[in-house]
Amino acid sequence: MPTVEQLKTFFRICVRASNLLRTIELTRYDTRSQRIVVLIGETIEVEILSNGEELIR
């Protein structure tokens, strides 16, 4: 189950992607690592850690 911090960060990422007119291609919650993974467009990958920090690749 995602944490409140993860959900807040996820919402902010979705709003930013929308404002930049980018599509969110994939969203996944990995139960093993307890991270949310978001693929924006074809090239931007964001991982949201359980404490709400985001890693952009």
Phi, psi and omega per residue, in radians:
M1 nan 2.232 3.127
P2 -1.127 2.612 3.099
T3 -1.425 2.884 3.103
V4 -1.062 -0.708 3.133
E5 -1.079 -0.725 3.107
Q6 -1.100 -0.748 -3.120
L7 -1.149 -0.673 3.082
K8 -1.100 -0.780 3.124
T9 -1.146 -0.716 3.103
F10 -1.019 -0.774 3.123
F11 -1.067 -0.811 3.135
R12 -1.068 -0.696 3.126
I13 -1.127 -0.746 3.134
C14 -1.108 -0.722 3.120
V15 -1.132 -0.767 3.127
R16 -1.086 -0.754 3.132
A17 -1.097 -0.723 3.126
S18 -1.120 -0.756 3.129
N19 -1.087 -0.533 3.114
L20 -1.570 0.113 -3.121
L21 1.012 0.669 3.081
R22 -1.753 2.569 3.100
T23 -1.610 2.532 3.031
I24 -1.672 1.923 -3.039
E25 -1.457 -0.578 -3.033
L26 -2.659 2.440 3.016
T27 -2.354 2.302 -3.103
R28 -2.569 2.425 3.003
Y29 -1.821 2.033 3.141
D30 -1.560 1.939 -3.070
T31 -1.225 -0.462 3.138
R32 -1.218 -0.828 -3.113
S33 -1.665 -0.136 -3.112
Q34 0.992 0.765 3.114
R35 -2.136 2.612 3.003
I36 -1.714 2.313 3.114
V37 -2.022 2.298 -3.128
V38 -2.225 2.245 3.052
L39 -1.844 2.058 -3.122
I40 -1.891 2.161 -3.023
G41 1.103 -2.537 3.118
E42 -1.847 -0.093 -2.974
T43 -2.224 -0.327 -3.052
I44 -1.739 2.098 3.099
E45 -2.025 2.252 3.139
V46 -2.106 2.296 3.012
E47 -1.947 2.336 3.123
I48 -1.928 2.022 -3.134
L49 -1.298 2.927 -3.080
S50 -1.121 -0.386 3.108
N51 -1.553 0.039 3.100
G52 1.665 -0.119 3.106
E53 -1.217 2.584 -3.141
E54 -2.004 2.468 3.064
L55 -2.012 2.078 -3.128
I56 -1.816 2.286 3.135
R57 -2.121 nan nan
